[in-house]
Amino acid sequence: MSFKLALERAAGNCELCSVQANLNEYFVEPGTNSPQDEILALCPKCLDQINGSKSLDVNHWRCLNESIWSEVPGVKVLSWRMLHKIEDQWPKELIETMYLSDEELNWAKSTGIGLSDDEKIIHIDSNGTVLKNGDTVVLIKDLDVKGGGFTAKRGTAVRNIRLVHDKAEQIEGKVNGQSIYILTQFVKK
């Protein structure tokens, strides 16, 4: 789904706070197999606070009272994550009233928000550095790519990696134009 379709779905209003504004694209990480659920149309104020470039305005996020009931899974997932970031009593109460399917809840938790330290899946490279979605890593040894018919050479840069949300020892990235899974023990940031 393109951002154009997300704008049509949103009808010119932010999909979180419903403010009519100049909307921007937001991709709910990590991706699912349903692109129509991952791309949202959000206002600049929501984006700035989600991305951490502005401090959290708790009163602005009262809009989540409505967005948690959206039919768009990405909106519900992002609402759940934002409610977990707000340190106040009302978000905790709102989370208790919220319904997410098992798949949506797993997606919401896949970034580690709302989980205790024991429950979080942390991706660590061969040197012990924490990896994040979008990082660039370098292969530390030659890897035979099963089904690819080539060997990914030591020193190859893998840009814009994606973390495998349920396996701490795996990442996904493109080598020679082919998307492959790579064990974190064979990469360094």
Contacts in CASP RR format, 6 or more apart in sequence:
PFRMAT RR
TARGET T0000
AUTHOR 0000-0000-0000
METHOD contacts of the structure
MODEL  1
MSFKLALERAAGNCELCSVQANLNEYFVEPGTNSPQDEILALCPKCLDQI
NGSKSLDVNHWRCLNESIWSEVPGVKVLSWRMLHKIEDQWPKELIETMYL
SDEELNWAKSTGIGLSDDEKIIHIDSNGTVLKNGDTVVLIKDLDVKGGGF
TAKRGTAVRNIRLVHDKAEQIEGKVNGQSIYILTQFVKK
1 35 0 8 1.000
1 36 0 8 1.000
1 38 0 8 1.000
1 39 0 8 1.000
2 39 0 8 1.000
3 25 0 8 1.000
3 39 0 8 1.000
3 41 0 8 1.000
5 36 0 8 1.000
5 39 0 8 1.000
6 15 0 8 1.000
6 25 0 8 1.000
6 39 0 8 1.000
6 40 0 8 1.000
6 41 0 8 1.000
7 23 0 8 1.000
7 41 0 8 1.000
9 15 0 8 1.000
9 41 0 8 1.000
9 72 0 8 1.000
10 23 0 8 1.000
10 40 0 8 1.000
10 41 0 8 1.000
12 20 0 8 1.000
12 23 0 8 1.000
12 41 0 8 1.000
13 19 0 8 1.000
13 20 0 8 1.000
13 23 0 8 1.000
14 20 0 8 1.000
14 21 0 8 1.000
14 23 0 8 1.000
14 41 0 8 1.000
14 42 0 8 1.000
14 43 0 8 1.000
14 46 0 8 1.000
15 40 0 8 1.000
15 41 0 8 1.000
15 42 0 8 1.000
15 67 0 8 1.000
15 70 0 8 1.000
15 72 0 8 1.000
15 75 0 8 1.000
16 40 0 8 1.000
16 42 0 8 1.000
16 43 0 8 1.000
16 46 0 8 1.000
16 63 0 8 1.000
16 64 0 8 1.000
16 67 0 8 1.000
16 75 0 8 1.000
16 78 0 8 1.000
16 79 0 8 1.000
16 82 0 8 1.000
17 43 0 8 1.000
17 45 0 8 1.000
17 46 0 8 1.000
17 60 0 8 1.000
17 63 0 8 1.000
17 67 0 8 1.000
18 63 0 8 1.000
18 66 0 8 1.000
18 67 0 8 1.000
19 43 0 8 1.000
19 45 0 8 1.000
21 43 0 8 1.000
21 44 0 8 1.000
21 45 0 8 1.000
22 43 0 8 1.000
22 44 0 8 1.000
23 41 0 8 1.000
23 42 0 8 1.000
23 43 0 8 1.000
24 41 0 8 1.000
24 42 0 8 1.000
24 43 0 8 1.000
24 44 0 8 1.000
24 47 0 8 1.000
25 39 0 8 1.000
25 40 0 8 1.000
25 41 0 8 1.000
25 42 0 8 1.000
26 39 0 8 1.000
26 40 0 8 1.000
26 41 0 8 1.000
26 42 0 8 1.000
26 47 0 8 1.000
26 50 0 8 1.000
26 78 0 8 1.000
27 38 0 8 1.000
27 39 0 8 1.000
27 40 0 8 1.000
28 37 0 8 1.000
28 38 0 8 1.000
28 39 0 8 1.000
28 40 0 8 1.000
28 74 0 8 1.000
28 77 0 8 1.000
28 78 0 8 1.000
28 107 0 8 1.000
29 110 0 8 1.000
29 111 0 8 1.000
29 133 0 8 1.000
30 107 0 8 1.000
30 110 0 8 1.000
30 111 0 8 1.000
30 133 0 8 1.000
30 162 0 8 1.000
30 163 0 8 1.000
30 165 0 8 1.000
31 38 0 8 1.000
31 162 0 8 1.000
32 38 0 8 1.000
32 73 0 8 1.000
32 107 0 8 1.000
34 73 0 8 1.000
37 72 0 8 1.000
37 73 0 8 1.000
37 74 0 8 1.000
38 74 0 8 1.000
40 72 0 8 1.000
40 74 0 8 1.000
40 75 0 8 1.000
40 78 0 8 1.000
42 50 0 8 1.000
45 54 0 8 1.000
45 57 0 8 1.000
45 60 0 8 1.000
46 60 0 8 1.000
48 54 0 8 1.000
49 55 0 8 1.000
49 56 0 8 1.000
49 57 0 8 1.000
49 60 0 8 1.000
49 61 0 8 1.000
50 78 0 8 1.000
50 82 0 8 1.000
56 85 0 8 1.000
56 86 0 8 1.000
58 86 0 8 1.000
58 88 0 8 1.000
61 82 0 8 1.000
61 83 0 8 1.000
61 86 0 8 1.000
61 91 0 8 1.000
62 90 0 8 1.000
64 79 0 8 1.000
64 82 0 8 1.000
64 83 0 8 1.000
64 91 0 8 1.000
64 94 0 8 1.000
65 94 0 8 1.000
67 75 0 8 1.000
67 76 0 8 1.000
67 79 0 8 1.000
68 76 0 8 1.000
68 79 0 8 1.000
68 80 0 8 1.000
68 83 0 8 1.000
68 94 0 8 1.000
68 97 0 8 1.000
68 98 0 8 1.000
69 76 0 8 1.000
70 76 0 8 1.000
70 79 0 8 1.000
73 101 0 8 1.000
73 103 0 8 1.000
73 104 0 8 1.000
73 107 0 8 1.000
74 104 0 8 1.000
74 107 0 8 1.000
76 98 0 8 1.000
76 100 0 8 1.000
76 104 0 8 1.000
76 108 0 8 1.000
77 100 0 8 1.000
77 104 0 8 1.000
77 107 0 8 1.000
77 108 0 8 1.000
79 98 0 8 1.000
80 95 0 8 1.000
80 98 0 8 1.000
80 100 0 8 1.000
80 105 0 8 1.000
80 108 0 8 1.000
81 108 0 8 1.000
81 111 0 8 1.000
81 113 0 8 1.000
81 114 0 8 1.000
83 91 0 8 1.000
83 92 0 8 1.000
83 94 0 8 1.000
83 95 0 8 1.000
83 98 0 8 1.000
84 91 0 8 1.000
84 95 0 8 1.000
84 113 0 8 1.000
84 114 0 8 1.000
85 113 0 8 1.000
100 108 0 8 1.000
106 165 0 8 1.000
106 166 0 8 1.000
109 115 0 8 1.000
110 165 0 8 1.000
110 166 0 8 1.000
111 165 0 8 1.000
112 119 0 8 1.000
112 120 0 8 1.000
112 121 0 8 1.000
121 165 0 8 1.000
121 166 0 8 1.000
121 167 0 8 1.000
121 168 0 8 1.000
122 130 0 8 1.000
122 168 0 8 1.000
123 130 0 8 1.000
123 131 0 8 1.000
123 132 0 8 1.000
123 163 0 8 1.000
123 164 0 8 1.000
123 168 0 8 1.000
123 169 0 8 1.000
123 170 0 8 1.000
123 171 0 8 1.000
123 184 0 8 1.000
124 130 0 8 1.000
124 131 0 8 1.000
124 168 0 8 1.000
124 184 0 8 1.000
125 131 0 8 1.000
125 137 0 8 1.000
125 184 0 8 1.000
125 187 0 8 1.000
125 188 0 8 1.000
125 189 0 8 1.000
126 140 0 8 1.000
126 184 0 8 1.000
126 185 0 8 1.000
126 186 0 8 1.000
126 187 0 8 1.000
126 188 0 8 1.000
127 188 0 8 1.000
127 189 0 8 1.000
129 188 0 8 1.000
129 189 0 8 1.000
131 137 0 8 1.000
131 161 0 8 1.000
131 163 0 8 1.000
131 171 0 8 1.000
131 184 0 8 1.000
131 187 0 8 1.000
131 189 0 8 1.000
132 163 0 8 1.000
133 161 0 8 1.000
133 162 0 8 1.000
133 163 0 8 1.000
134 159 0 8 1.000
134 160 0 8 1.000
134 161 0 8 1.000
134 162 0 8 1.000
135 160 0 8 1.000
135 161 0 8 1.000
135 189 0 8 1.000
136 157 0 8 1.000
136 158 0 8 1.000
136 159 0 8 1.000
136 160 0 8 1.000
136 161 0 8 1.000
136 189 0 8 1.000
137 157 0 8 1.000
137 158 0 8 1.000
137 161 0 8 1.000
137 171 0 8 1.000
137 182 0 8 1.000
137 187 0 8 1.000
137 188 0 8 1.000
137 189 0 8 1.000
138 155 0 8 1.000
138 156 0 8 1.000
138 157 0 8 1.000
138 158 0 8 1.000
138 187 0 8 1.000
138 188 0 8 1.000
138 189 0 8 1.000
139 152 0 8 1.000
139 153 0 8 1.000
139 154 0 8 1.000
139 155 0 8 1.000
139 156 0 8 1.000
139 158 0 8 1.000
139 175 0 8 1.000
139 182 0 8 1.000
139 186 0 8 1.000
139 187 0 8 1.000
140 154 0 8 1.000
140 155 0 8 1.000
140 186 0 8 1.000
140 187 0 8 1.000
140 188 0 8 1.000
141 154 0 8 1.000
141 186 0 8 1.000
142 151 0 8 1.000
142 152 0 8 1.000
142 153 0 8 1.000
142 154 0 8 1.000
143 151 0 8 1.000
143 152 0 8 1.000
143 182 0 8 1.000
143 186 0 8 1.000
144 151 0 8 1.000
145 151 0 8 1.000
145 152 0 8 1.000
145 175 0 8 1.000
145 178 0 8 1.000
145 180 0 8 1.000
148 178 0 8 1.000
148 180 0 8 1.000
150 176 0 8 1.000
152 175 0 8 1.000
152 176 0 8 1.000
152 180 0 8 1.000
152 182 0 8 1.000
156 175 0 8 1.000
158 171 0 8 1.000
158 173 0 8 1.000
158 174 0 8 1.000
158 175 0 8 1.000
158 182 0 8 1.000
158 187 0 8 1.000
159 174 0 8 1.000
160 173 0 8 1.000
160 174 0 8 1.000
161 171 0 8 1.000
161 172 0 8 1.000
161 173 0 8 1.000
162 171 0 8 1.000
162 172 0 8 1.000
162 173 0 8 1.000
163 171 0 8 1.000
163 172 0 8 1.000
164 170 0 8 1.000
164 171 0 8 1.000
164 172 0 8 1.000
164 181 0 8 1.000
168 184 0 8 1.000
169 183 0 8 1.000
169 184 0 8 1.000
169 185 0 8 1.000
170 181 0 8 1.000
170 182 0 8 1.000
170 183 0 8 1.000
170 184 0 8 1.000
171 181 0 8 1.000
171 182 0 8 1.000
171 184 0 8 1.000
171 187 0 8 1.000
172 179 0 8 1.000
172 180 0 8 1.000
172 181 0 8 1.000
172 182 0 8 1.000
173 179 0 8 1.000
173 180 0 8 1.000
173 181 0 8 1.000
173 182 0 8 1.000
174 180 0 8 1.000
END
